Amino acid sequence: MDERRAEDQPIEQDAPVGGDETTEEELEADNPAEEDTLKTLDPDAPPA
């Protein structure tokens, strides 16, 4: 069994985590609850 899984691979230092450079621009909320969630996930927003 010489099977390797994705988590066994080294991560590139400049690889964006959780998406690419355009992921943030592509996120749109469909309702108020999703809007609140996106606000909490915004790395540029100050903490509450």
N, C-alpha and C positions, 0 to 999 in steps of 0.2 A: 504494500500500500504506500505508494509514493505520491499521494494526492495532496496538493497544496490548495488552501482556500485563500480568498481575497484578503482576509485579515492577517495572513502570514506574510503578505508582501510589504516591503518597506514603503512608507509614505513619502512622497516628494515634498520637500520643504516649502515650495512655492505653490503647492496645490491648494485651491480654496476648499474649505471644509463645508460640506453641505450644499454645494452647488458651484456655479461658476460666477463670473463677474456680472452677469445679467440677471441672476436669480432674484435679487432684491427688486429689480424693476418689473419683473414678471408677476410678482405676488399681488393679488387683488382680493379684497374681502368681499364676500357675498352677503354678509349680514353684520349687525353690530357686534355680535360675539366674536366673529373672526377679526373685525377691525381692532377690538381690544387686544386680541391675541397677537396680531401683527405689531401693535404698538409695544407690547412687552418684549417682543423678539428683536426690536430695532436696536442695533448696537450704537446708533448715533443719538438715541433718545436718553435724556437723563433719567436716573432711577426715580421711582415714585417715592 
